[in-house]
Amino acid sequence: LFQTRATTLQACLDEAGDNMAALRHAVEQQQLPQVAWLAEHLAAQLEAIAREASAWSLREWDSAPPKIARWQRKRIQHQDFERR
């Protein structure tokens, strides 16, 4: 769906912006097959970006900061020691 190998949302937004510029150019040149393909591709990219943006708050909430994650691992490890 995206040509970029980067995993950031900004890279996907930049690529979608480039595709929007290409779509405008294709419309100006009246290249109908290219307009149809670019419009469909851009719509799919925007849907993917919207899905990712809606899940972003969940992903931030789900991933603990490294310090807290390290503390949680230590706590679980000590609980295992206590059980033994």
C-alpha positions in Angstrom: 0.0 0.0 0.0 2.9 2.3 0.8 6.2 2.4 -1.0 8.1 3.8 2.0 9.9 1.4 4.3 9.7 3.8 7.2 7.3 2.8 10.0 6.3 6.4 11.0 2.9 7.9 10.4 4.6 11.0 9.0 6.3 9.0 6.3 2.9 7.6 5.2 1.4 11.1 5.3 4.2 12.4 3.1 3.7 9.6 0.6 -0.1 10.2 0.5 0.7 13.9 -0.1 2.9 13.0 -3.0 0.2 10.8 -4.4 -2.3 13.7 -4.1 0.1 15.9 -6.1 0.4 13.2 -8.7 -3.4 12.8 -8.8 -3.8 16.6 -9.4 -1.2 16.5 -12.2 -3.0 13.5 -13.8 -6.3 15.3 -13.7 -4.8 18.4 -15.3 -3.3 16.2 -18.1 -6.6 14.3 -18.4 -5.0 10.9 -18.0 -8.1 9.0 -17.0 -6.7 5.5 -16.3 -4.0 7.1 -14.1 -6.6 9.3 -12.4 -8.7 6.3 -11.6 -5.8 4.2 -10.2 -4.3 7.1 -8.2 -7.7 8.0 -6.7 -8.3 4.4 -5.6 -4.8 4.1 -4.3 -5.0 7.4 -2.4 -8.3 6.5 -0.9 -6.9 3.2 0.4 -3.9 5.0 1.8 -6.1 7.5 3.6 -8.2 4.8 5.0 -5.1 3.0 6.4 -3.8 6.3 7.9 -7.2 6.9 9.5 -7.3 3.4 11.0 -3.7 3.8 12.3 -4.6 7.2 13.8 -7.7 5.9 15.6 -5.7 3.0 17.1 -2.8 5.3 18.1 -4.2 6.2 21.6 -4.7 2.5 22.3 -1.2 1.7 21.3 0.2 4.5 23.5 -1.8 3.3 26.5 -0.9 -0.4 25.9 2.9 0.1 25.8 4.4 1.0 29.1 7.5 3.3 29.3 10.8 1.3 29.6 11.3 2.2 33.2 7.8 0.9 34.2 8.1 -2.2 32.0 11.5 -3.0 33.6 9.9 -2.6 37.1 7.0 -4.8 36.2 9.4 -7.5 34.9 11.4 -7.4 38.2 8.2 -7.5 40.2 7.0 -10.6 38.3 10.4 -12.2 38.7 10.3 -11.7 42.5 6.8 -13.0 42.7 8.0 -16.2 41.0 10.9 -16.5 43.5 8.4 -16.1 46.4 6.2 -18.9 45.0 9.1 -21.3 44.8 
